[in-house]
Amino acid sequence: MAIASVRAMAAALILAVSGSACNAQTTTPRLTMQGPAERSIAPVPRDALGRACLDVEAAARRQSINSDMLDHVVSFKNSCPRQIKVKVCYLNSTRCNDLDIQAYKRVDTILGQMKGVGFFRYTVTQR
């Protein structure tokens, strides 16, 4: 009798877990990928083959405690053997972050946080 009740509890637990997994798929996405940075007039550092040294990605990431608040995250990956200084700003704003990205490293920065704003525009100036 005890084995049957353990099996019934295990089946109920599996059903509960699979049901919550189905519900999780209907929620809003945790990340909203952004478009490329706006063009700047500053020259772009390049490697020996002429490729841009920095790979830039941006996303609006929902906070886990308050899902209405979004972090505006910009990620940089340096694929060159030298340090690159970067200034990333909201478009037409003085709200900026200055970063030093070491050779062959990745750096993530939170440009800002806003309630309900899932899309943002930004500029990147490389030095």
C-alpha positions as CSV (number, residue, x, y, z in Angstrom):
1,M,0.0,0.0,0.0
2,A,2.8,2.4,0.8
3,I,4.5,1.8,-2.6
4,A,1.3,2.6,-4.4
5,S,0.9,5.9,-2.5
6,V,4.5,6.9,-3.3
7,R,3.9,6.2,-6.9
8,A,0.8,8.3,-6.9
9,M,2.6,11.1,-5.2
10,A,5.4,10.9,-7.8
11,A,2.9,10.9,-10.6
12,A,1.2,14.0,-9.2
13,L,4.6,15.7,-8.7
14,I,5.5,15.0,-12.4
15,L,2.2,16.3,-13.5
16,A,2.6,19.5,-11.4
17,V,6.1,20.1,-12.7
18,S,5.1,19.5,-16.4
19,G,2.1,21.7,-16.0
20,S,4.2,24.6,-14.6
21,A,6.7,24.2,-17.4
22,C,3.8,24.6,-19.9
23,N,2.7,27.7,-18.1
24,A,6.2,29.2,-18.1
25,Q,6.2,29.1,-21.9
26,T,3.2,31.5,-22.1
27,T,4.9,34.3,-20.1
28,T,6.7,37.3,-21.6
29,P,10.2,36.7,-22.8
30,R,13.0,37.5,-20.3
31,L,15.2,39.2,-23.0
32,T,14.3,41.5,-25.9
33,M,17.2,41.8,-28.3
34,Q,17.9,45.3,-29.6
35,G,19.0,46.5,-33.0
36,P,22.6,47.7,-33.8
37,A,24.0,50.8,-32.3
38,E,23.6,54.1,-34.1
39,R,26.5,55.1,-36.3
40,S,29.1,57.4,-34.9
41,I,31.7,59.4,-36.8
42,A,34.6,58.0,-34.8
43,P,36.9,55.5,-36.5
44,V,36.3,51.8,-35.6
45,P,39.4,49.8,-34.4
46,R,40.1,46.9,-36.7
47,D,42.2,43.8,-36.6
48,A,45.0,42.8,-39.1
49,L,42.4,41.4,-41.5
50,G,40.2,44.5,-41.4
51,R,37.4,43.2,-39.2
52,A,36.0,45.3,-36.4
53,C,37.5,44.5,-33.1
54,L,34.3,44.8,-31.1
55,D,31.2,42.7,-31.3
56,V,28.3,44.7,-29.7
57,E,25.0,43.2,-28.6
58,A,22.2,44.9,-26.6
59,A,19.1,43.5,-24.9
60,A,16.4,44.6,-22.5
61,R,16.4,42.1,-19.6
62,R,13.4,41.7,-17.3
63,Q,14.3,41.8,-13.6
64,S,13.4,38.7,-11.7
65,I,11.8,40.5,-8.7
66,N,9.8,43.1,-10.6
67,S,9.1,41.9,-14.1
68,D,7.8,45.4,-15.1
69,M,11.3,46.8,-14.6
70,L,13.8,46.2,-17.5
71,D,17.6,46.5,-17.4
72,H,19.1,47.9,-20.6
73,V,22.2,45.7,-21.1
74,V,24.9,46.3,-23.7
75,S,27.6,43.6,-24.1
76,F,31.0,44.1,-25.8
77,K,33.4,41.3,-26.9
78,N,36.9,42.4,-27.8
79,S,38.5,40.1,-30.4
80,C,41.7,42.0,-30.8
81,P,45.1,41.8,-28.9
82,R,44.8,45.4,-27.5
83,Q,42.7,47.2,-24.9
84,I,39.8,49.3,-26.3
85,K,38.1,52.2,-24.6
86,V,34.4,52.6,-25.3
87,K,31.7,55.1,-24.4
88,V,28.1,53.8,-24.7
89,C,25.2,56.3,-24.3
90,Y,21.5,56.4,-24.9
91,L,20.8,58.1,-28.2
92,N,20.9,61.9,-27.9
93,S,21.6,61.7,-24.2
94,T,24.4,62.5,-21.8
95,R,23.6,59.3,-19.8
96,C,26.7,57.3,-20.6
97,N,29.0,54.5,-19.4
98,D,32.8,54.6,-20.0
99,L,34.4,51.2,-20.3
100,D,37.9,49.8,-20.7
101,I,37.7,46.4,-22.5
102,Q,40.8,44.3,-22.2
103,A,42.2,42.2,-25.0
104,Y,40.1,39.1,-25.9
105,K,37.6,39.8,-23.0
106,R,33.8,40.3,-22.8
107,V,32.2,43.1,-20.7
108,D,28.5,43.6,-20.0
109,T,27.2,47.0,-18.7
110,I,23.8,48.1,-17.6
111,L,23.1,51.4,-19.4
112,G,20.0,52.1,-17.4
113,Q,16.7,50.7,-16.0
114,M,13.2,51.7,-17.0
115,K,9.8,50.5,-16.2
116,G,8.0,49.0,-19.2
117,V,10.5,50.2,-21.8
118,G,11.6,47.2,-23.8
119,F,13.3,48.9,-26.7
120,F,16.1,51.5,-26.5
121,R,18.5,53.1,-28.9
122,Y,22.1,53.7,-28.1
123,T,25.4,54.9,-29.5
124,V,28.9,53.5,-29.1
125,T,32.1,55.5,-29.5
126,Q,35.3,53.6,-29.6
127,R,38.7,55.1,-28.8
